[in-house]
Amino acid sequence: MYDRILVPTDGSDPAAAATDHALTVADRFDATVHALYVVDVDGIAHEAPGLGLDALRDALRTEGKAATDAVVERAEDRGVDVRESVVDGVAEDAIVDYADAEGIDLIVMGTHGRRGLDRYLVGSVTERVVRRTEVPTLVVRGGWD
């Protein structure tokens, strides 16, 4: 049923909770987990205006490698096949595009569980992916901010 499972990660607690679920499903179906980190410079450039875009991109790539390495380590500990990718782009676009290009059967994503004004202002990458993809998506709540 599931051969390729995508886990977009940002290294957060909700992403770790999603990884747990993805690895359980992958173990059950002998599937490969794809750990994906999106370097979304446009999405956070306003938070670090003094940092040059190249330095910001490099810092995010380093953060992304650490986040995907954590998924790889957990997958290998459980004997689950895993691939990792760090890509540039707008988070929700890159996730949907990756799922389509790789023939992903299931996306497992964490959510921070924001509500009210915070959710309205910050938005939700997870929500935007769910609205745009045709791939079944399991949303895992990882706690409240």
Phi and psi in radians as a Rosetta constraint file:
Dihedral C 1 N 2 CA 2 C 2 CIRCULARHARMONIC -2.077 0.35
Dihedral N 2 CA 2 C 2 N 3 CIRCULARHARMONIC 2.099 0.35
Dihedral C 2 N 3 CA 3 C 3 CIRCULARHARMONIC -1.897 0.35
Dihedral N 3 CA 3 C 3 N 4 CIRCULARHARMONIC -0.560 0.35
Dihedral C 3 N 4 CA 4 C 4 CIRCULARHARMONIC -2.325 0.35
Dihedral N 4 CA 4 C 4 N 5 CIRCULARHARMONIC 2.068 0.35
Dihedral C 4 N 5 CA 5 C 5 CIRCULARHARMONIC -2.042 0.35
Dihedral N 5 CA 5 C 5 N 6 CIRCULARHARMONIC 2.206 0.35
Dihedral C 5 N 6 CA 6 C 6 CIRCULARHARMONIC -1.724 0.35
Dihedral N 6 CA 6 C 6 N 7 CIRCULARHARMONIC 2.260 0.35
Dihedral C 6 N 7 CA 7 C 7 CIRCULARHARMONIC -2.127 0.35
Dihedral N 7 CA 7 C 7 N 8 CIRCULARHARMONIC 1.699 0.35
Dihedral C 7 N 8 CA 8 C 8 CIRCULARHARMONIC -1.213 0.35
Dihedral N 8 CA 8 C 8 N 9 CIRCULARHARMONIC 2.331 0.35
Dihedral C 8 N 9 CA 9 C 9 CIRCULARHARMONIC -2.301 0.35
Dihedral N 9 CA 9 C 9 N 10 CIRCULARHARMONIC 2.558 0.35
Dihedral C 9 N 10 CA 10 C 10 CIRCULARHARMONIC -2.169 0.35
Dihedral N 10 CA 10 C 10 N 11 CIRCULARHARMONIC 0.164 0.35
Dihedral C 10 N 11 CA 11 C 11 CIRCULARHARMONIC 1.425 0.35
Dihedral N 11 CA 11 C 11 N 12 CIRCULARHARMONIC 0.078 0.35
Dihedral C 11 N 12 CA 12 C 12 CIRCULARHARMONIC -1.434 0.35
Dihedral N 12 CA 12 C 12 N 13 CIRCULARHARMONIC 2.969 0.35
Dihedral C 12 N 13 CA 13 C 13 CIRCULARHARMONIC -1.066 0.35
Dihedral N 13 CA 13 C 13 N 14 CIRCULARHARMONIC -0.755 0.35
Dihedral C 13 N 14 CA 14 C 14 CIRCULARHARMONIC -1.066 0.35
Dihedral N 14 CA 14 C 14 N 15 CIRCULARHARMONIC -0.641 0.35
Dihedral C 14 N 15 CA 15 C 15 CIRCULARHARMONIC -1.171 0.35
Dihedral N 15 CA 15 C 15 N 16 CIRCULARHARMONIC -0.633 0.35
Dihedral C 15 N 16 CA 16 C 16 CIRCULARHARMONIC -1.152 0.35
Dihedral N 16 CA 16 C 16 N 17 CIRCULARHARMONIC -0.694 0.35
Dihedral C 16 N 17 CA 17 C 17 CIRCULARHARMONIC -1.111 0.35
Dihedral N 17 CA 17 C 17 N 18 CIRCULARHARMONIC -0.715 0.35
Dihedral C 17 N 18 CA 18 C 18 CIRCULARHARMONIC -1.115 0.35
Dihedral N 18 CA 18 C 18 N 19 CIRCULARHARMONIC -0.676 0.35
Dihedral C 18 N 19 CA 19 C 19 CIRCULARHARMONIC -1.065 0.35
Dihedral N 19 CA 19 C 19 N 20 CIRCULARHARMONIC -0.751 0.35
Dihedral C 19 N 20 CA 20 C 20 CIRCULARHARMONIC -0.968 0.35
Dihedral N 20 CA 20 C 20 N 21 CIRCULARHARMONIC -0.831 0.35
Dihedral C 20 N 21 CA 21 C 21 CIRCULARHARMONIC -1.136 0.35
Dihedral N 21 CA 21 C 21 N 22 CIRCULARHARMONIC -0.763 0.35
Dihedral C 21 N 22 CA 22 C 22 CIRCULARHARMONIC -1.078 0.35
Dihedral N 22 CA 22 C 22 N 23 CIRCULARHARMONIC -0.731 0.35
Dihedral C 22 N 23 CA 23 C 23 CIRCULARHARMONIC -1.171 0.35
Dihedral N 23 CA 23 C 23 N 24 CIRCULARHARMONIC -0.618 0.35
Dihedral C 23 N 24 CA 24 C 24 CIRCULARHARMONIC -1.123 0.35
Dihedral N 24 CA 24 C 24 N 25 CIRCULARHARMONIC -0.794 0.35
Dihedral C 24 N 25 CA 25 C 25 CIRCULARHARMONIC -1.140 0.35
Dihedral N 25 CA 25 C 25 N 26 CIRCULARHARMONIC -0.765 0.35
Dihedral C 25 N 26 CA 26 C 26 CIRCULARHARMONIC -1.079 0.35
Dihedral N 26 CA 26 C 26 N 27 CIRCULARHARMONIC -0.719 0.35
Dihedral C 26 N 27 CA 27 C 27 CIRCULARHARMONIC -1.089 0.35
Dihedral N 27 CA 27 C 27 N 28 CIRCULARHARMONIC -0.739 0.35
Dihedral C 27 N 28 CA 28 C 28 CIRCULARHARMONIC -1.141 0.35
Dihedral N 28 CA 28 C 28 N 29 CIRCULARHARMONIC -0.670 0.35
Dihedral C 28 N 29 CA 29 C 29 CIRCULARHARMONIC -1.835 0.35
Dihedral N 29 CA 29 C 29 N 30 CIRCULARHARMONIC 0.131 0.35
Dihedral C 29 N 30 CA 30 C 30 CIRCULARHARMONIC 0.934 0.35
Dihedral N 30 CA 30 C 30 N 31 CIRCULARHARMONIC 0.829 0.35
Dihedral C 30 N 31 CA 31 C 31 CIRCULARHARMONIC -1.746 0.35
Dihedral N 31 CA 31 C 31 N 32 CIRCULARHARMONIC 2.875 0.35
Dihedral C 31 N 32 CA 32 C 32 CIRCULARHARMONIC -1.697 0.35
Dihedral N 32 CA 32 C 32 N 33 CIRCULARHARMONIC 2.339 0.35
Dihedral C 32 N 33 CA 33 C 33 CIRCULARHARMONIC -1.674 0.35
Dihedral N 33 CA 33 C 33 N 34 CIRCULARHARMONIC 2.348 0.35
Dihedral C 33 N 34 CA 34 C 34 CIRCULARHARMONIC -1.903 0.35
Dihedral N 34 CA 34 C 34 N 35 CIRCULARHARMONIC 1.986 0.35
Dihedral C 34 N 35 CA 35 C 35 CIRCULARHARMONIC -1.605 0.35
Dihedral N 35 CA 35 C 35 N 36 CIRCULARHARMONIC 2.168 0.35
Dihedral C 35 N 36 CA 36 C 36 CIRCULARHARMONIC -2.221 0.35
Dihedral N 36 CA 36 C 36 N 37 CIRCULARHARMONIC 2.285 0.35
Dihedral C 36 N 37 CA 37 C 37 CIRCULARHARMONIC -2.117 0.35
Dihedral N 37 CA 37 C 37 N 38 CIRCULARHARMONIC 2.313 0.35
Dihedral C 37 N 38 CA 38 C 38 CIRCULARHARMONIC -1.865 0.35
Dihedral N 38 CA 38 C 38 N 39 CIRCULARHARMONIC 2.130 0.35
Dihedral C 38 N 39 CA 39 C 39 CIRCULARHARMONIC -1.445 0.35
Dihedral N 39 CA 39 C 39 N 40 CIRCULARHARMONIC 1.744 0.35
Dihedral C 39 N 40 CA 40 C 40 CIRCULARHARMONIC -1.888 0.35
Dihedral N 40 CA 40 C 40 N 41 CIRCULARHARMONIC 1.390 0.35
Dihedral C 40 N 41 CA 41 C 41 CIRCULARHARMONIC -1.091 0.35
Dihedral N 41 CA 41 C 41 N 42 CIRCULARHARMONIC -0.739 0.35
Dihedral C 41 N 42 CA 42 C 42 CIRCULARHARMONIC -1.083 0.35
Dihedral N 42 CA 42 C 42 N 43 CIRCULARHARMONIC -0.594 0.35
Dihedral C 42 N 43 CA 43 C 43 CIRCULARHARMONIC -1.204 0.35
Dihedral N 43 CA 43 C 43 N 44 CIRCULARHARMONIC -0.395 0.35
Dihedral C 43 N 44 CA 44 C 44 CIRCULARHARMONIC -2.242 0.35
Dihedral N 44 CA 44 C 44 N 45 CIRCULARHARMONIC 0.033 0.35
Dihedral C 44 N 45 CA 45 C 45 CIRCULARHARMONIC -0.996 0.35
Dihedral N 45 CA 45 C 45 N 46 CIRCULARHARMONIC -0.577 0.35
Dihedral C 45 N 46 CA 46 C 46 CIRCULARHARMONIC -1.173 0.35
Dihedral N 46 CA 46 C 46 N 47 CIRCULARHARMONIC -0.346 0.35
Dihedral C 46 N 47 CA 47 C 47 CIRCULARHARMONIC -1.454 0.35
Dihedral N 47 CA 47 C 47 N 48 CIRCULARHARMONIC -0.282 0.35
Dihedral C 47 N 48 CA 48 C 48 CIRCULARHARMONIC -2.373 0.35
Dihedral N 48 CA 48 C 48 N 49 CIRCULARHARMONIC 1.081 0.35
Dihedral C 48 N 49 CA 49 C 49 CIRCULARHARMONIC -1.106 0.35
Dihedral N 49 CA 49 C 49 N 50 CIRCULARHARMONIC -0.431 0.35
Dihedral C 49 N 50 CA 50 C 50 CIRCULARHARMONIC -1.412 0.35
Dihedral N 50 CA 50 C 50 N 51 CIRCULARHARMONIC -0.209 0.35
Dihedral C 50 N 51 CA 51 C 51 CIRCULARHARMONIC -1.643 0.35
Dihedral N 51 CA 51 C 51 N 52 CIRCULARHARMONIC 2.277 0.35
Dihedral C 51 N 52 CA 52 C 52 CIRCULARHARMONIC -1.116 0.35
Dihedral N 52 CA 52 C 52 N 53 CIRCULARHARMONIC 2.673 0.35
Dihedral C 52 N 53 CA 53 C 53 CIRCULARHARMONIC -1.062 0.35
Dihedral N 53 CA 53 C 53 N 54 CIRCULARHARMONIC -0.665 0.35
Dihedral C 53 N 54 CA 54 C 54 CIRCULARHARMONIC -1.131 0.35
Dihedral N 54 CA 54 C 54 N 55 CIRCULARHARMONIC -0.748 0.35
Dihedral C 54 N 55 CA 55 C 55 CIRCULARHARMONIC -1.149 0.35
Dihedral N 55 CA 55 C 55 N 56 CIRCULARHARMONIC -0.702 0.35
Dihedral C 55 N 56 CA 56 C 56 CIRCULARHARMONIC -1.107 0.35
Dihedral N 56 CA 56 C 56 N 57 CIRCULARHARMONIC -0.800 0.35
Dihedral C 56 N 57 CA 57 C 57 CIRCULARHARMONIC -1.051 0.35
Dihedral N 57 CA 57 C 57 N 58 CIRCULARHARMONIC -0.767 0.35
Dihedral C 57 N 58 CA 58 C 58 CIRCULARHARMONIC -1.100 0.35
Dihedral N 58 CA 58 C 58 N 59 CIRCULARHARMONIC -0.737 0.35
Dihedral C 58 N 59 CA 59 C 59 CIRCULARHARMONIC -1.101 0.35
Dihedral N 59 CA 59 C 59 N 60 CIRCULARHARMONIC -0.730 0.35
Dihedral C 59 N 60 CA 60 C 60 CIRCULARHARMONIC -1.196 0.35
Dihedral N 60 CA 60 C 60 N 61 CIRCULARHARMONIC -0.627 0.35
Dihedral C 60 N 61 CA 61 C 61 CIRCULARHARMONIC -1.119 0.35
Dihedral N 61 CA 61 C 61 N 62 CIRCULARHARMONIC -0.709 0.35
Dihedral C 61 N 62 CA 62 C 62 CIRCULARHARMONIC -1.105 0.35
Dihedral N 62 CA 62 C 62 N 63 CIRCULARHARMONIC -0.783 0.35
Dihedral C 62 N 63 CA 63 C 63 CIRCULARHARMONIC -1.066 0.35
Dihedral N 63 CA 63 C 63 N 64 CIRCULARHARMONIC -0.722 0.35
Dihedral C 63 N 64 CA 64 C 64 CIRCULARHARMONIC -1.128 0.35
Dihedral N 64 CA 64 C 64 N 65 CIRCULARHARMONIC -0.716 0.35
Dihedral C 64 N 65 CA 65 C 65 CIRCULARHARMONIC -1.104 0.35
Dihedral N 65 CA 65 C 65 N 66 CIRCULARHARMONIC -0.714 0.35
Dihedral C 65 N 66 CA 66 C 66 CIRCULARHARMONIC -1.123 0.35
Dihedral N 66 CA 66 C 66 N 67 CIRCULARHARMONIC -0.713 0.35
Dihedral C 66 N 67 CA 67 C 67 CIRCULARHARMONIC -1.158 0.35
Dihedral N 67 CA 67 C 67 N 68 CIRCULARHARMONIC -0.773 0.35
Dihedral C 67 N 68 CA 68 C 68 CIRCULARHARMONIC -1.262 0.35
Dihedral N 68 CA 68 C 68 N 69 CIRCULARHARMONIC -0.588 0.35
Dihedral C 68 N 69 CA 69 C 69 CIRCULARHARMONIC -1.062 0.35
Dihedral N 69 CA 69 C 69 N 70 CIRCULARHARMONIC -0.646 0.35
Dihedral C 69 N 70 CA 70 C 70 CIRCULARHARMONIC -1.103 0.35
Dihedral N 70 CA 70 C 70 N 71 CIRCULARHARMONIC -0.693 0.35
Dihedral C 70 N 71 CA 71 C 71 CIRCULARHARMONIC -1.168 0.35
Dihedral N 71 CA 71 C 71 N 72 CIRCULARHARMONIC -0.762 0.35
Dihedral C 71 N 72 CA 72 C 72 CIRCULARHARMONIC -1.016 0.35
Dihedral N 72 CA 72 C 72 N 73 CIRCULARHARMONIC -0.810 0.35
Dihedral C 72 N 73 CA 73 C 73 CIRCULARHARMONIC -1.060 0.35
Dihedral N 73 CA 73 C 73 N 74 CIRCULARHARMONIC -0.786 0.35
Dihedral C 73 N 74 CA 74 C 74 CIRCULARHARMONIC -1.149 0.35
Dihedral N 74 CA 74 C 74 N 75 CIRCULARHARMONIC -0.671 0.35
Dihedral C 74 N 75 CA 75 C 75 CIRCULARHARMONIC -1.147 0.35
Dihedral N 75 CA 75 C 75 N 76 CIRCULARHARMONIC -0.800 0.35
Dihedral C 75 N 76 CA 76 C 76 CIRCULARHARMONIC -1.105 0.35
Dihedral N 76 CA 76 C 76 N 77 CIRCULARHARMONIC -0.637 0.35
Dihedral C 76 N 77 CA 77 C 77 CIRCULARHARMONIC -1.067 0.35
Dihedral N 77 CA 77 C 77 N 78 CIRCULARHARMONIC -0.504 0.35
Dihedral C 77 N 78 CA 78 C 78 CIRCULARHARMONIC -1.721 0.35
Dihedral N 78 CA 78 C 78 N 79 CIRCULARHARMONIC 0.022 0.35
Dihedral C 78 N 79 CA 79 C 79 CIRCULARHARMONIC 1.291 0.35
Dihedral N 79 CA 79 C 79 N 80 CIRCULARHARMONIC 0.449 0.35
Dihedral C 79 N 80 CA 80 C 80 CIRCULARHARMONIC -1.721 0.35
Dihedral N 80 CA 80 C 80 N 81 CIRCULARHARMONIC 2.323 0.35
Dihedral C 80 N 81 CA 81 C 81 CIRCULARHARMONIC -1.126 0.35
Dihedral N 81 CA 81 C 81 N 82 CIRCULARHARMONIC 2.472 0.35
Dihedral C 81 N 82 CA 82 C 82 CIRCULARHARMONIC -2.562 0.35
Dihedral N 82 CA 82 C 82 N 83 CIRCULARHARMONIC 2.542 0.35
Dihedral C 82 N 83 CA 83 C 83 CIRCULARHARMONIC -2.215 0.35
Dihedral N 83 CA 83 C 83 N 84 CIRCULARHARMONIC 2.599 0.35
Dihedral C 83 N 84 CA 84 C 84 CIRCULARHARMONIC -2.250 0.35
Dihedral N 84 CA 84 C 84 N 85 CIRCULARHARMONIC 2.554 0.35
Dihedral C 84 N 85 CA 85 C 85 CIRCULARHARMONIC -2.532 0.35
Dihedral N 85 CA 85 C 85 N 86 CIRCULARHARMONIC 2.431 0.35
Dihedral C 85 N 86 CA 86 C 86 CIRCULARHARMONIC -2.112 0.35
Dihedral N 86 CA 86 C 86 N 87 CIRCULARHARMONIC 2.058 0.35
Dihedral C 86 N 87 CA 87 C 87 CIRCULARHARMONIC -2.212 0.35
Dihedral N 87 CA 87 C 87 N 88 CIRCULARHARMONIC 2.736 0.35
Dihedral C 87 N 88 CA 88 C 88 CIRCULARHARMONIC -1.608 0.35
Dihedral N 88 CA 88 C 88 N 89 CIRCULARHARMONIC 2.565 0.35
Dihedral C 88 N 89 CA 89 C 89 CIRCULARHARMONIC 2.627 0.35
Dihedral N 89 CA 89 C 89 N 90 CIRCULARHARMONIC -3.073 0.35
Dihedral C 89 N 90 CA 90 C 90 CIRCULARHARMONIC -1.418 0.35
Dihedral N 90 CA 90 C 90 N 91 CIRCULARHARMONIC 2.259 0.35
Dihedral C 90 N 91 CA 91 C 91 CIRCULARHARMONIC -0.869 0.35
Dihedral N 91 CA 91 C 91 N 92 CIRCULARHARMONIC -0.986 0.35
Dihedral C 91 N 92 CA 92 C 92 CIRCULARHARMONIC -1.150 0.35
Dihedral N 92 CA 92 C 92 N 93 CIRCULARHARMONIC -0.622 0.35
Dihedral C 92 N 93 CA 93 C 93 CIRCULARHARMONIC -1.123 0.35
Dihedral N 93 CA 93 C 93 N 94 CIRCULARHARMONIC -0.808 0.35
Dihedral C 93 N 94 CA 94 C 94 CIRCULARHARMONIC -1.129 0.35
Dihedral N 94 CA 94 C 94 N 95 CIRCULARHARMONIC -0.676 0.35
Dihedral C 94 N 95 CA 95 C 95 CIRCULARHARMONIC -1.149 0.35
Dihedral N 95 CA 95 C 95 N 96 CIRCULARHARMONIC -0.840 0.35
Dihedral C 95 N 96 CA 96 C 96 CIRCULARHARMONIC -1.106 0.35
Dihedral N 96 CA 96 C 96 N 97 CIRCULARHARMONIC -0.777 0.35
Dihedral C 96 N 97 CA 97 C 97 CIRCULARHARMONIC -1.100 0.35
Dihedral N 97 CA 97 C 97 N 98 CIRCULARHARMONIC -0.736 0.35
Dihedral C 97 N 98 CA 98 C 98 CIRCULARHARMONIC -1.090 0.35
Dihedral N 98 CA 98 C 98 N 99 CIRCULARHARMONIC -0.785 0.35
Dihedral C 98 N 99 CA 99 C 99 CIRCULARHARMONIC -1.026 0.35
Dihedral N 99 CA 99 C 99 N 100 CIRCULARHARMONIC -0.745 0.35
Dihedral C 99 N 100 CA 100 C 100 CIRCULARHARMONIC -1.185 0.35
Dihedral N 100 CA 100 C 100 N 101 CIRCULARHARMONIC -0.802 0.35
Dihedral C 100 N 101 CA 101 C 101 CIRCULARHARMONIC -1.152 0.35
Dihedral N 101 CA 101 C 101 N 102 CIRCULARHARMONIC -0.591 0.35
Dihedral C 101 N 102 CA 102 C 102 CIRCULARHARMONIC -1.687 0.35
Dihedral N 102 CA 102 C 102 N 103 CIRCULARHARMONIC 0.041 0.35
Dihedral C 102 N 103 CA 103 C 103 CIRCULARHARMONIC 1.108 0.35
Dihedral N 103 CA 103 C 103 N 104 CIRCULARHARMONIC 0.721 0.35
Dihedral C 103 N 104 CA 104 C 104 CIRCULARHARMONIC -1.168 0.35
Dihedral N 104 CA 104 C 104 N 105 CIRCULARHARMONIC 2.391 0.35
Dihedral C 104 N 105 CA 105 C 105 CIRCULARHARMONIC -1.668 0.35
Dihedral N 105 CA 105 C 105 N 106 CIRCULARHARMONIC -0.412 0.35
Dihedral C 105 N 106 CA 106 C 106 CIRCULARHARMONIC -2.675 0.35
Dihedral N 106 CA 106 C 106 N 107 CIRCULARHARMONIC 2.344 0.35
Dihedral C 106 N 107 CA 107 C 107 CIRCULARHARMONIC -1.872 0.35
Dihedral N 107 CA 107 C 107 N 108 CIRCULARHARMONIC 2.312 0.35
Dihedral C 107 N 108 CA 108 C 108 CIRCULARHARMONIC -2.112 0.35
Dihedral N 108 CA 108 C 108 N 109 CIRCULARHARMONIC 2.036 0.35
Dihedral C 108 N 109 CA 109 C 109 CIRCULARHARMONIC -2.240 0.35
Dihedral N 109 CA 109 C 109 N 110 CIRCULARHARMONIC 2.538 0.35
Dihedral C 109 N 110 CA 110 C 110 CIRCULARHARMONIC -1.531 0.35
Dihedral N 110 CA 110 C 110 N 111 CIRCULARHARMONIC 2.784 0.35
Dihedral C 110 N 111 CA 111 C 111 CIRCULARHARMONIC -2.379 0.35
Dihedral N 111 CA 111 C 111 N 112 CIRCULARHARMONIC 2.578 0.35
Dihedral C 111 N 112 CA 112 C 112 CIRCULARHARMONIC -1.430 0.35
Dihedral N 112 CA 112 C 112 N 113 CIRCULARHARMONIC -0.207 0.35
Dihedral C 112 N 113 CA 113 C 113 CIRCULARHARMONIC 1.254 0.35
Dihedral N 113 CA 113 C 113 N 114 CIRCULARHARMONIC 0.545 0.35
Dihedral C 113 N 114 CA 114 C 114 CIRCULARHARMONIC -1.186 0.35
Dihedral N 114 CA 114 C 114 N 115 CIRCULARHARMONIC 2.645 0.35
Dihedral C 114 N 115 CA 115 C 115 CIRCULARHARMONIC -2.373 0.35
Dihedral N 115 CA 115 C 115 N 116 CIRCULARHARMONIC 2.900 0.35
Dihedral C 115 N 116 CA 116 C 116 CIRCULARHARMONIC 1.075 0.35
Dihedral N 116 CA 116 C 116 N 117 CIRCULARHARMONIC -2.447 0.35
Dihedral C 116 N 117 CA 117 C 117 CIRCULARHARMONIC -1.081 0.35
Dihedral N 117 CA 117 C 117 N 118 CIRCULARHARMONIC -0.681 0.35
Dihedral C 117 N 118 CA 118 C 118 CIRCULARHARMONIC -1.026 0.35
Dihedral N 118 CA 118 C 118 N 119 CIRCULARHARMONIC -0.767 0.35
Dihedral C 118 N 119 CA 119 C 119 CIRCULARHARMONIC -1.141 0.35
Dihedral N 119 CA 119 C 119 N 120 CIRCULARHARMONIC -0.700 0.35
Dihedral C 119 N 120 CA 120 C 120 CIRCULARHARMONIC -1.116 0.35
Dihedral N 120 CA 120 C 120 N 121 CIRCULARHARMONIC -0.770 0.35
Dihedral C 120 N 121 CA 121 C 121 CIRCULARHARMONIC -1.313 0.35
Dihedral N 121 CA 121 C 121 N 122 CIRCULARHARMONIC -0.744 0.35
Dihedral C 121 N 122 CA 122 C 122 CIRCULARHARMONIC -1.481 0.35
Dihedral N 122 CA 122 C 122 N 123 CIRCULARHARMONIC -0.629 0.35
Dihedral C 122 N 123 CA 123 C 123 CIRCULARHARMONIC 1.339 0.35
Dihedral N 123 CA 123 C 123 N 124 CIRCULARHARMONIC -3.077 0.35
Dihedral C 123 N 124 CA 124 C 124 CIRCULARHARMONIC -2.490 0.35
Dihedral N 124 CA 124 C 124 N 125 CIRCULARHARMONIC 2.031 0.35
Dihedral C 124 N 125 CA 125 C 125 CIRCULARHARMONIC -1.021 0.35
Dihedral N 125 CA 125 C 125 N 126 CIRCULARHARMONIC -0.738 0.35
Dihedral C 125 N 126 CA 126 C 126 CIRCULARHARMONIC -1.020 0.35
Dihedral N 126 CA 126 C 126 N 127 CIRCULARHARMONIC -0.814 0.35
Dihedral C 126 N 127 CA 127 C 127 CIRCULARHARMONIC -1.069 0.35
Dihedral N 127 CA 127 C 127 N 128 CIRCULARHARMONIC -0.745 0.35
Dihedral C 127 N 128 CA 128 C 128 CIRCULARHARMONIC -1.172 0.35
Dihedral N 128 CA 128 C 128 N 129 CIRCULARHARMONIC -0.624 0.35
Dihedral C 128 N 129 CA 129 C 129 CIRCULARHARMONIC -1.152 0.35
Dihedral N 129 CA 129 C 129 N 130 CIRCULARHARMONIC -0.815 0.35
Dihedral C 129 N 130 CA 130 C 130 CIRCULARHARMONIC -1.003 0.35
Dihedral N 130 CA 130 C 130 N 131 CIRCULARHARMONIC -0.696 0.35
Dihedral C 130 N 131 CA 131 C 131 CIRCULARHARMONIC -1.222 0.35
Dihedral N 131 CA 131 C 131 N 132 CIRCULARHARMONIC -0.492 0.35
Dihedral C 131 N 132 CA 132 C 132 CIRCULARHARMONIC -1.731 0.35
Dihedral N 132 CA 132 C 132 N 133 CIRCULARHARMONIC -0.435 0.35
Dihedral C 132 N 133 CA 133 C 133 CIRCULARHARMONIC -1.653 0.35
Dihedral N 133 CA 133 C 133 N 134 CIRCULARHARMONIC 2.677 0.35
Dihedral C 133 N 134 CA 134 C 134 CIRCULARHARMONIC -1.703 0.35
Dihedral N 134 CA 134 C 134 N 135 CIRCULARHARMONIC -0.071 0.35
Dihedral C 134 N 135 CA 135 C 135 CIRCULARHARMONIC -1.358 0.35
Dihedral N 135 CA 135 C 135 N 136 CIRCULARHARMONIC 2.325 0.35
Dihedral C 135 N 136 CA 136 C 136 CIRCULARHARMONIC -0.938 0.35
Dihedral N 136 CA 136 C 136 N 137 CIRCULARHARMONIC 2.384 0.35
Dihedral C 136 N 137 CA 137 C 137 CIRCULARHARMONIC -2.262 0.35
Dihedral N 137 CA 137 C 137 N 138 CIRCULARHARMONIC 2.178 0.35
Dihedral C 137 N 138 CA 138 C 138 CIRCULARHARMONIC -1.715 0.35
Dihedral N 138 CA 138 C 138 N 139 CIRCULARHARMONIC 2.125 0.35
Dihedral C 138 N 139 CA 139 C 139 CIRCULARHARMONIC -1.814 0.35
Dihedral N 139 CA 139 C 139 N 140 CIRCULARHARMONIC 2.187 0.35
Dihedral C 139 N 140 CA 140 C 140 CIRCULARHARMONIC -1.972 0.35
Dihedral N 140 CA 140 C 140 N 141 CIRCULARHARMONIC 2.127 0.35
Dihedral C 140 N 141 CA 141 C 141 CIRCULARHARMONIC -1.373 0.35
Dihedral N 141 CA 141 C 141 N 142 CIRCULARHARMONIC 2.230 0.35
Dihedral C 141 N 142 CA 142 C 142 CIRCULARHARMONIC -1.898 0.35
Dihedral N 142 CA 142 C 142 N 143 CIRCULARHARMONIC 0.225 0.35
Dihedral C 142 N 143 CA 143 C 143 CIRCULARHARMONIC 2.091 0.35
Dihedral N 143 CA 143 C 143 N 144 CIRCULARHARMONIC 3.094 0.35
Dihedral C 143 N 144 CA 144 C 144 CIRCULARHARMONIC -1.866 0.35
Dihedral N 144 CA 144 C 144 N 145 CIRCULARHARMONIC 2.505 0.35
